[in-house]
Each structure stands twice: as structure tokens, then as C-alpha cells.
Amino acid sequence: MKNSLILVRGDSIIAVGRVGQLKIPESARLVDARGLVLAPGFIDTHSHSDRGLDSDPGAKTQVSQGITTIAVGQDGGSEFPVGEFLEKLPRSPAALNVLTFVGHATVRSKVMGEDTSRPATKTEIDQMKSLVDQAMKEGAFGLSSGLEYETGKPATTEEVISLAQVAGRHGGIYISHIRDEADKTLEALAEAIHIGRAGYLPVQISHIKLGTVAVWGKANAAIALINKARQRGQDVTADCYPYDAWNSTIRVLIPSGRHDDPTEVRRGLDDVGGAGNITIVSCKAHPDYEFQTLEAITQKEGISSVELYMKIVRDGGAGIVCRSMKESDIRIFYQQPWVMVSSDGGIGSLHPRGAGTYPRVLGRFVREFHWLTLPEAIRKMTSLPAARLKLQRRGLIRTGFKADIVLFDPLSVIDRASFQQPQLISEGVKSVFVSGVEVWRDGTTTGNRPGIAIRNY
């Protein structure tokens, strides 16, 4: 709406109208937004910034993108007890709002200790259910899982359903890093949908992707699977980050877990297009490997990529960025009305998604590539995630809603973070308000920390 005027008092929007229609109080501070887009603050449904808020409560790489609310406790890992985590936030507030899920792997470890490499017993599942119930009563927004990771992988579908049912009874959702994002992606999507159906709760597919050669080009098949469930009346949505590379541990390259089997390792490396697509971003045992591809390291050390992989795993593992997705699949996912934007990044992230996701969508996918219209992109960052999370009075510019607001220049907004410099701040986001308080202005944080802990009740 051109020539619009938004009045904010305290933490809320008190009026929305046109210039000349609304009376402006004499004491009001005026923010000139000529030439800018005013949008609701962006809501990141998949954030890992819970790991960095203590060191950077100003959340510079997040608020500089326009993010005002983050959902943490992802991929099966969360703070626990949830109540203590949420109670701590007001004592050491952040610049943005925080909500959390309870992690499946977290409660699994609480009950099973280090003995998680097997299915849980009925008694153990009952104990996990009690912990999920506690977390939901304390304000968790649902159950997260990371079934591709070592703690979650041995869990049966029935185990996860039992916990999901508890979250569902409290109005929560099931948000999942599915069991396989490679050759068996479609089967893993079907499992997540089944868990939601049997658990009687909505499903959110985390960072939907097709991460190996075998499934490149199968975005339409994945979409058809989800649309079929939606047509049956099931509530299934997904989020997606705008990069063709993922960031995880090197061990996820071998889904079978047979890290000392040369045949399995060769298959795993080939599945992602070869050693040249895999970059080491963190490695305690071999810091000199960092920001080099496996292919480059093998040439320097005179060993095969299979031998190098086994050496790294044997020496404690590494964090990697793996370029193994197709831009054409990413485009198809983003063009689905039920797919929202998320970062899957956090404070100090070694992947540029932590600092660049939202400006990248606005600058590249909207302005340069024309994959999305500007209103469509904003919806995927605001009202769609707000509806997914059932957030009250957030996600829209509307009278009575919280004054979480971002102002950006649609002609210049762009990401600058790269795989070589993953924490470079984006450009074009001029001002960000959380609950009516400015937290970002003209390229710098303001020092204000108005963020609150949001509970699911």
C-alpha cells in the first residue's frame, strides 16, 4: 500500500492507514520509509541460533536479514528442560523473539543415556513420553526429530509416533529432519507424513531437499507425495533454504553407518557428485583441512578420497558443506504455496544461509530470477510461518498485531555471505523493529534487546 502510515505504541501496531488519514501524536518518532518495503518481521521456522545467543544476544547475522522471531530446538536436539530455557531468556534477553521445540534425540538421550544405538523399549518410550509431556506443558511448540542422525536413526517409526501423539495432544506440531535426504528421500517423506497422520498432529518437513544424484530432478515426485496427503485433509507443510549446498557432519554421507567399509564410502561420495563437492568447514584434528574440498586435500596428501574420508572419521570427524542439490529442484520447491523460507542457520554459522537466507530470496529469487513475486516471498517469510506455528498477533501488518517490522529496499536487498566468508552481513535491510523497538538501523545493531520467549499456550 503506497503512501501508508503505521502507528505503533508500545509493542503493538495501533493503526494502519494512509498519510493524511491518521492523526500523528506530536511526541511520535517518525521513520521515513519512502522507497522502501514495509513488511512484518521475518519468522525463521528452522533456526540454530539457540547455540549462539549467549555470545551474541544482538543476533547480528539474523536481525540484519529482517528476522524478528526464531524457532529453535531443531533436528531432534533442544535445550532441556524447556521451561528452564524459556525462563532464562528474559534474564538475558536477545534482540529477537525465541520459541522452541522439544527434541526427540534429546529426550531419547535423557532416558537411554549413551545406549541409543538401538530401538527403545516400551518402558523407555513411556519415560520419553513423560518428558515430552513436561516440555509441552512448559511451552514447547511441538516435537522435532533428526532421524538421519546417529541418536535418532535407531528409533522405530512407532517410537516417534508415540511421542508425536503427546505433542499433538497439546496442540503441537511434528517438525522433522527426515530419515533420509538422499536416495530414499521419498520413503522418508512418506514416513514423516505417516507419523503426522498416526500422531494426529500437523507435519513440517524441515529444509526440504533432494541431496544426492539419484534423486536430482525428483522435486515434482516429492511434491506429489505431499499434495496427496494434503488433499486427504492432512496438514503437511515444508520449509526450504535458498542454497544448493547443505551443512552437516561428514558422517551423514554414509547413511548405513559403515564408515570403515571402502565400498560404502565410495558409494556415499559418488552419491553427492564426488569429493569435489564436499568442503571441510570445521575439523579439530586437522584444522589445515578447513575450507578445502576433499578432492583438493587428496591431491596434497597423495591418498584417495575414500582413504581421506576414513581418516577424518577415525580422527573424530568434521563439519562439511556439501554442494549436492540442483537449483531447478529448489525453484520448484519454493514455488509451492505451502513451502516457507527458513535458514537452517544460526549465529556463527559456517554456511552462508546463517547470514544471507532472507535477502538472498528477496534479491535473487524475486528480483533477479523472477521465481517468486515480492508478495509471495514476503508471505513465505511472515504470515505463512506465523500460521504454521499458530503464533498469535504476528506475521501481518494489522491493527492489534505485535510491531515486529522490517523495512528493506527492494532494489538493493541482497545477500553477501559466501562459503568462503559465511558471516558477511547482507545489504538492503534498512531497519528492523521487534515489539516496536528498533534493533537494526542502517547497517548496525542498536544494542536494544526487546526479544521475548514465546510459549505455546
C-alpha positions in Angstrom: 0.0 0.0 0.0 1.7 3.2 -1.1 1.6 6.4 1.0 0.7 4.3 4.0 1.2 5.2 7.6 1.7 2.7 10.5 1.3 3.9 14.1 3.0 2.0 16.9 2.5 2.3 20.6 4.5 0.2 23.0 4.9 -3.3 21.4 1.9 -3.2 19.1 0.5 -1.6 15.9 -2.3 0.7 16.9 -3.4 2.0 13.5 -2.8 1.3 9.8 -3.9 3.8 7.2 -2.8 6.3 4.6 -0.9 9.5 5.1 -3.4 12.2 5.9 -6.0 9.8 7.3 -4.4 9.2 10.7 -3.5 11.8 13.3 0.1 11.6 14.3 0.8 12.4 18.0 3.2 15.3 18.5 5.6 13.2 20.5 5.8 10.5 17.9 9.1 9.5 16.3 8.7 9.5 12.5 10.5 6.9 10.4 10.8 7.9 6.7 10.3 4.8 4.7 10.0 6.4 1.2 11.2 3.9 -1.5 11.2 1.0 1.0 9.0 -2.0 1.5 7.5 -2.3 5.0 6.8 -5.9 5.9 6.1 -7.9 9.0 9.2 -9.2 10.7 10.5 -12.4 9.2 9.9 -15.6 11.1 12.5 -18.3 10.8 10.9 -21.7 11.4 14.2 -23.6 11.5 17.0 -21.8 13.3 20.0 -23.0 15.2 20.7 -19.6 16.9 20.0 -21.2 20.3 23.7 -22.2 20.2 24.9 -18.6 19.9 22.5 -16.2 21.7 24.7 -16.3 24.9 27.7 -15.0 22.9 25.7 -12.6 20.6 22.3 -11.7 22.1 22.1 -9.0 19.5 21.9 -11.7 16.9 23.6 -9.5 14.2 23.5 -12.0 11.4 19.8 -12.7 12.0 18.3 -9.2 12.6 20.3 -7.8 9.7 18.3 -10.1 7.4 15.0 -8.9 8.9 14.4 -11.9 11.2 12.4 -11.0 14.3 11.4 -14.4 15.6 13.3 -17.7 15.5 12.2 -21.3 16.2 14.9 -23.4 17.8 15.3 -26.9 19.2 15.6 -28.3 15.7 16.6 -31.7 14.2 15.8 -33.6 17.4 18.1 -31.5 19.6 16.8 -29.0 22.1 17.6 -27.4 25.5 16.0 -29.4 28.3 14.2 -28.7 30.5 12.3 -26.5 28.1 10.9 -24.4 31.0 14.3 -23.5 32.3 15.5 -22.5 28.9 12.5 -20.2 28.3 12.7 -18.7 31.8 16.4 -17.9 31.3 15.7 -15.8 28.2 14.1 -12.8 30.0 17.0 -12.7 32.4 19.4 -12.4 29.4 17.2 -11.1 26.6 18.0 -11.2 23.0 17.3 -8.8 20.1 14.7 -11.2 18.7 11.9 -13.4 19.9 12.6 -17.1 20.6 10.4 -20.2 20.6 11.5 -23.8 20.9 10.6 -27.4 20.1 11.5 -30.3 22.3 14.0 -32.6 20.6 13.4 -36.3 20.1 17.1 -37.1 20.3 17.3 -35.0 23.5 14.6 -36.9 25.4 16.0 -40.2 23.9 19.4 -39.4 25.4 17.9 -38.4 28.7 16.2 -41.7 29.1 18.7 -44.1 27.4 21.9 -42.4 28.2 24.7 -43.3 25.8 22.9 -46.5 24.8 21.0 -45.0 22.0 22.2 -47.2 19.1 19.1 -49.5 19.4 15.3 -49.3 19.4 13.9 -48.1 22.7 11.9 -50.5 25.0 8.3 -49.8 25.9 9.3 -48.7 29.3 11.9 -46.2 27.8 9.3 -44.9 25.4 6.9 -44.3 28.2 9.6 -42.3 30.0 10.2 -40.3 26.9 6.5 -39.6 26.6 6.6 -38.2 30.1 9.4 -35.8 29.2 7.7 -34.7 26.0 4.5 -34.0 28.0 6.6 -32.0 30.5 8.2 -29.9 27.7 4.8 -29.2 26.0 3.3 -28.1 29.3 6.3 -25.8 29.7 5.7 -24.1 26.4 7.3 -26.2 23.6 5.7 -25.8 20.2 6.0 -29.5 19.3 8.4 -32.3 18.7 11.4 -32.1 16.5 13.3 -35.1 15.1 16.6 -35.7 13.2 16.1 -39.3 12.1 19.2 -39.1 9.8 21.5 -38.5 12.8 23.0 -41.2 15.0 20.9 -40.7 18.1 17.6 -40.6 16.2 18.4 -43.1 13.4 17.8 -46.3 15.5 14.4 -45.1 16.6 11.5 -47.0 15.1 8.6 -45.2 13.4 6.3 -46.4 16.2 8.6 -44.8 18.8 8.4 -41.4 17.1 4.6 -41.8 16.7 4.2 -42.4 20.4 6.0 -39.1 21.2 4.3 -37.2 18.4 0.9 -38.2 19.9 1.8 -36.5 23.1 2.9 -33.3 21.4 -0.3 -33.4 19.3 -2.5 -33.6 22.4 -1.0 -30.2 23.5 -1.6 -28.6 20.1 2.0 -29.0 18.9 3.4 -29.9 15.5 5.9 -32.5 14.3 8.9 -30.9 12.6 11.4 -33.3 11.1 14.8 -33.5 9.5 13.6 -36.7 7.8 15.3 -40.1 8.0 16.9 -39.7 4.6 17.6 -36.7 2.3 19.4 -38.7 -0.3 18.4 -41.8 -2.3 15.5 -42.7 0.0 14.0 -39.2 0.3 10.6 -40.2 -1.0 10.4 -43.1 1.5 11.5 -40.7 4.3 8.9 -38.2 3.3 6.2 -40.9 3.4 7.3 -41.9 6.9 7.1 -38.3 8.2 3.6 -38.0 6.7 2.6 -41.3 8.3 3.9 -40.1 11.7 1.7 -37.0 11.5 -1.3 -39.0 10.5 -0.9 -41.6 13.2 0.1 -38.9 15.7 -2.9 -36.7 15.0 -0.8 -33.5 14.5 0.5 -31.3 11.7 3.8 -32.1 10.0 6.5 -29.7 8.9 9.3 -31.1 6.7 12.5 -29.3 7.6 14.7 -27.9 4.9 13.1 -30.0 2.1 15.8 -31.1 -0.3 17.0 -33.7 -2.8 20.6 -34.2 -1.8 22.1 -36.9 -4.0 22.5 -37.7 -7.6 19.9 -40.5 -7.5 17.0 -38.1 -6.6 18.0 -35.0 -8.6 15.1 -33.8 -10.7 12.5 -35.6 -8.5 11.1 -32.4 -6.8 7.7 -33.0 -8.5 7.5 -36.5 -7.2 8.2 -35.2 -3.6 5.6 -32.5 -4.1 3.0 -35.0 -5.4 3.5 -37.1 -2.3 2.9 -34.2 0.0 0.0 -32.8 -2.1 -1.7 -36.2 -1.9 -1.6 -36.1 1.8 -2.9 -32.5 1.8 -5.7 -33.5 -0.5 -6.7 -36.1 2.1 -7.0 -33.3 4.6 -3.7 -33.8 6.3 -1.8 -30.7 7.4 1.6 -31.0 5.9 4.0 -28.1 5.0 7.7 -27.6 4.5 10.5 -25.1 4.8 13.4 -24.6 2.4 16.7 -22.6 2.4 17.9 -21.0 -0.8 21.2 -22.7 -1.4 22.3 -25.7 -3.4 24.6 -26.9 -0.6 23.9 -28.4 2.8 25.9 -28.2 6.1 26.2 -31.1 8.5 28.7 -33.7 9.8 30.8 -35.7 7.4 29.3 -39.0 8.8 25.9 -38.3 7.3 27.5 -39.1 3.9 27.3 -42.8 4.8 23.7 -43.5 5.8 24.4 -47.1 6.6 26.9 -46.1 9.3 29.6 -48.4 7.8 32.3 -45.7 7.8 35.2 -48.2 7.5 33.8 -50.0 4.5 35.5 -48.7 1.4 32.7 -49.8 -0.9 30.1 -47.9 1.2 32.3 -44.8 1.5 32.9 -44.8 -2.3 29.1 -45.1 -2.8 28.5 -42.2 -0.4 31.0 -39.9 -2.1 29.6 -40.7 -5.5 26.1 -40.1 -4.3 26.8 -36.4 -3.8 28.7 -36.0 -7.1 32.2 -36.8 -5.9 34.8 -35.5 -3.5 35.0 -32.1 -5.3 31.5 -31.2 -4.0 32.5 -31.7 -0.3 34.2 -28.9 1.6 35.6 -29.3 5.2 34.4 -26.3 7.2 35.5 -27.5 10.7 37.9 -30.2 11.8 39.6 -30.2 15.2 42.1 -32.9 14.4 43.1 -31.3 11.0 42.4 -27.6 11.1 44.6 -27.2 7.9 41.8 -29.1 6.0 39.3 -26.3 6.7 37.7 -24.6 3.7 39.3 -27.1 1.3 37.4 -29.7 -0.7 38.1 -33.4 -0.1 39.4 -33.5 -3.7 42.0 -30.8 -3.1 43.1 -32.4 0.2 43.6 -35.8 -1.5 45.8 -34.2 -4.1 48.0 -32.6 -1.5 48.3 -35.8 0.7 48.5 -38.3 -2.1 45.8 -40.6 -0.8 42.4 -41.5 -2.3 39.2 -39.7 -1.2 37.9 -42.9 0.4 41.1 -43.2 2.5 40.8 -39.5 3.4 37.2 -39.9 4.5 38.0 -42.9 6.7 41.0 -41.0 8.2 38.9 -37.9 9.1 36.1 -40.1 10.7 38.7 -42.1 12.6 40.2 -38.9 13.9 37.0 -37.5 15.2 35.0 -36.3 12.2 34.4 -32.9 10.7 31.8 -30.4 9.7 31.2 -30.2 6.0 29.4 -28.2 3.4 28.2 -30.4 0.5 27.1 -28.9 -2.8 24.8 -31.7 -3.9 21.4 -30.1 -4.8 20.0 -28.8 -8.1 18.8 -25.2 -8.4 15.9 -26.4 -10.6 14.6 -28.6 -7.7 15.0 -25.6 -5.2 13.0 -23.4 -7.6 10.1 -26.0 -7.8 10.0 -26.3 -4.0 9.9 -22.6 -3.5 7.0 -22.2 -5.9 4.7 -24.4 -3.8 2.3 -22.4 -1.7 2.9 -24.5 1.4 6.7 -24.1 1.3 8.1 -21.3 3.5 11.5 -19.7 3.9 13.8 -20.9 6.6 17.6 -20.5 7.2 18.7 -23.8 9.0 21.5 -21.5 10.1 22.5 -19.7 13.2 24.9 -17.3 15.0 28.4 -18.2 13.9 27.1 -20.5 11.1 29.8 -21.9 8.8 27.2 -21.9 5.9 26.1 -18.6 4.3 22.5 -19.4 5.0 23.0 -18.2 8.6 23.6 -14.7 7.4 22.1 -14.5 3.9 18.9 -16.5 3.5 16.2 -13.9 3.5 18.0 -11.2 1.5 19.0 -14.0 -0.9 15.4 -14.9 -1.6 14.4 -11.3 -2.0 17.4 -10.2 -4.1 17.9 -13.3 -6.3 14.8 -15.4 -6.4 12.4 -12.4 -6.6 14.3 -9.5 -8.2 16.9 -11.3 -10.4 15.4 -14.8 -11.3 11.6 -13.9 -11.0 10.9 -17.3 -9.4 8.5 -15.6 -7.0 6.7 -12.3 -6.8 7.6 -10.0 -3.9 4.2 -10.5 -2.1 4.6 -14.3 -2.5 8.1 -14.2 -1.0 7.0 -12.0 1.9 4.1 -14.3 2.7 6.6 -17.2 2.9 8.6 -15.3 5.4 5.8 -13.9 7.5 2.1 -14.9 7.6 2.7 -18.5 6.4 5.2 -19.4 9.1 3.1 -17.5 11.7 0.1 -19.6 10.7 2.2 -22.8 10.7 3.4 -22.1 14.3 0.0 -20.7 15.4 1.6 -17.5 16.5 -0.9 -15.0 17.8 -0.8 -11.4 16.6 2.3 -11.9 14.5 3.0 -12.2 10.8 0.8 -9.4 9.4 0.8 -5.6 9.4 -2.6 -5.2 11.1 -4.0 -3.2 14.0 -3.5 -5.0 17.3 -0.6 -7.1 16.0 2.8 -7.0 17.5 5.1 -4.4 16.0 7.6 -6.8 14.5 8.5 -4.8 11.4 11.2 -4.8 8.7 12.0 -2.1 6.2 14.0 -3.0 3.1 15.0 -1.6 -0.2 13.6 -4.0 -2.9 16.0 -2.7 -5.5 19.2 -3.3 -3.4 18.5 -6.0 -0.9 20.9 -8.9 -1.5 23.0 -11.5 0.4 26.8 -11.1 0.7 27.7 -14.2 2.7 29.6 -16.8 0.8 31.1 -20.2 1.5 34.5 -18.6 2.0 33.1 -15.8 4.2 29.8 -17.2 5.6 29.1 -14.4 8.1 29.2 -11.3 5.8 26.2 -9.1 6.6 23.6 -8.7 3.9 22.7 -5.4 2.2 19.4 -3.5 1.8 17.7 -4.1 5.1 17.4 -0.6 6.5 15.6 -1.0 9.8 14.2 -3.8 11.9 11.8 -3.4 14.9 10.9 -6.1 17.4 7.9 -5.3 19.6 8.1 -1.7 18.5 11.8 -1.3 19.5 14.4 -0.8 16.8 17.1 -3.5 16.8 18.8 -2.8 13.4 19.4 0.6 11.7 21.5 1.4 8.7 23.9 -1.4 8.9 24.4 -1.9 12.6 22.7 -3.3 15.7 21.2 -0.7 18.1 22.0 -2.6 21.3 18.3 -2.9 22.1 17.2 -6.4 23.2 13.4 -6.4 23.3 13.0 -10.1 22.3 10.8 -12.4 24.4 10.3 -16.1 25.0 7.2 -17.2 23.2 5.3 -20.2 24.7 2.8 -22.5 23.0 -0.1 -21.5 25.3 
